[in-house]
Amino acid sequence: MVSAAVRLSPIFAVPLGEARLVPCERLNRELEALFLARETDEHRNPMPSHIPQEEVFESRFNLFRWPEPCVQELRKFMLDTVAETVLQASTVSAQDFTNLKFHNHTWFHVTRHAGSFVSHNHPMASWSAVYCVRVGEVPPDQPGSGLLRLFDPRPGANAYLDPGNAQLHASFRLSPLEVRLEEGQVIVFPSYVFHEVTPFYGRDTRITVATNCWFA
Amino acid sequence: MSTPAPHVVPLFATPFGVVSLPEAQTLNPALAALFAERATAQWRDPLAPQGALTFRSRADLTDWPEEPVRQAISGMLAGVGSVAASINELGTEQFAALRVQARAWFTIVRSDGCVPPASYPNTSWLALYCVTAPAPAKARFDSGVLRMHESRPGPMFQDATHSGIRVPYRPGHYAWRPVPGQMAVFPAAITHEIAMVRAAGALVIVTARIRFVASDHQAWMPPW
């Protein structure tokens, strides 16, 4: 067999940004206390896009307009991470980027035992991000509890599998990506990617902040 | 000036069939009893995702000799064949000449359990037969439903008409509530799941992966 030099490229790649806030313990405890204190009808999302569950509290989408210092500290970290992801993933120059109006809808979720969030994506936005305030308990007999699962946006691409495509490298694989978020970690991904939160079986709470961003 | 009524067709439609199995009222209690007896480590699929609240058997139900299982599998394969034939241009004789390949397993989903999203490669149809179902949960409309995920390229841009679009054009997932004695049939490439059961009792289902082989010109099929 003649071996030819092959250059392999991920032609339909999905960008995934990831960053960690270090240290994060103080900020997360302040955020947790604030969010738990505001799990009230006043702060509940009045127009949820999905049928709400009693085990999941979803706030209004105005979180980053709250003046509390802990919220503003998180706002800077999350939006800076989104901005850096956009700059790395696109050909927009830093100068042009600063001239764009950066919009966001941002909210928090508090999830309790048996809460989940059905697979969805976010139309009319370009980038989405999720930050982990509190992981929550992962029971040993429920290792899939509270995962963030990102679905492969190429439906049907895995409908035919043989040994030639069943064990592709990570950047080419034809399967969902399951992320066990850690406290202080944020991930950024295109808003077209369907994603879900698997059922959370911890006896405590899982707390996250999510944002959808668009630019004009 | 009046506008003539447009002719609109579902251009990229997904087939979804519902078939009632004959004699389900006598079949289902026998199946439920047998499955309850065999929901043990010996019969568990070691490779399938498992949780403490969900049991999935090995995919060998087509080999079980027990009459209720043979009857259910036979009815399921016939039902899938009728769904496939109903949307196919092959003639009756041509369709009857096809060889059916199938793998099937049972799943018991208890309260607070679910079946995570999955699709099946090298398979044309998926059949999901309901043996028993818990009562609907008052607080959770989607308790125990079969949820098929949207598979069309997503309409990331939306305008004011979006929220009023009707099935089968409406973007989004589709849910079907399992009914004992009924079987859902849909393409196996569609990602689907069983949403968390939020009521007392267990959802018991038989799932089958099915494909048809034309022995004269398609002798080879990939392993599954």
Contacts between the chains, C-beta under 8 A, distances in Angstrom:
chain1	res1	chain2	res2	distance
A	51	B	141	6.1
A	51	B	142	6.8
A	53	B	140	7.0
A	54	B	139	6.4
A	114	B	112	5.2
A	114	B	196	6.5
A	114	B	198	7.4
A	116	B	114	7.9
A	116	B	196	6.4
A	118	B	142	7.7
A	118	B	147	7.4
A	118	B	173	7.2
A	118	B	195	7.6
A	119	B	117	6.8
A	119	B	149	5.7
A	119	B	173	7.0
A	121	B	154	5.8
A	121	B	156	7.5
A	123	B	154	7.1
A	123	B	155	6.5
A	123	B	156	5.0
A	123	B	157	6.8
A	123	B	158	4.7
A	123	B	162	7.9
A	124	B	156	7.2
A	124	B	157	6.8
A	124	B	158	5.8
A	141	B	51	7.3
A	141	B	52	4.3
A	142	B	51	5.6
A	142	B	52	6.3
A	144	B	49	6.8
A	144	B	51	6.7
A	144	B	116	6.8
A	149	B	117	7.5
A	151	B	117	7.5
A	151	B	149	7.5
A	151	B	191	7.0
A	155	B	151	4.2
A	155	B	152	7.8
A	155	B	189	7.2
A	155	B	191	7.1
A	156	B	151	7.0
A	156	B	189	4.9
A	158	B	119	6.9
A	158	B	121	5.6
A	158	B	189	8.0
A	159	B	119	7.2
A	159	B	121	5.7
A	159	B	122	7.7
A	159	B	123	8.0
A	159	B	188	7.5
A	159	B	189	4.0
A	160	B	121	6.2
A	160	B	122	6.2
A	160	B	222	6.9
A	161	B	121	4.0
A	161	B	122	6.1
A	161	B	222	7.0
A	162	B	122	7.9
A	162	B	222	4.8
A	162	B	223	7.6
A	176	B	117	7.3
A	191	B	156	7.0
A	192	B	154	5.7
A	192	B	156	5.2
A	194	B	149	7.1
A	194	B	150	7.6
A	194	B	154	7.6
A	196	B	117	7.5
A	198	B	116	6.8
A	199	B	112	7.6
A	199	B	114	5.9
A	199	B	196	5.5
A	201	B	112	7.7
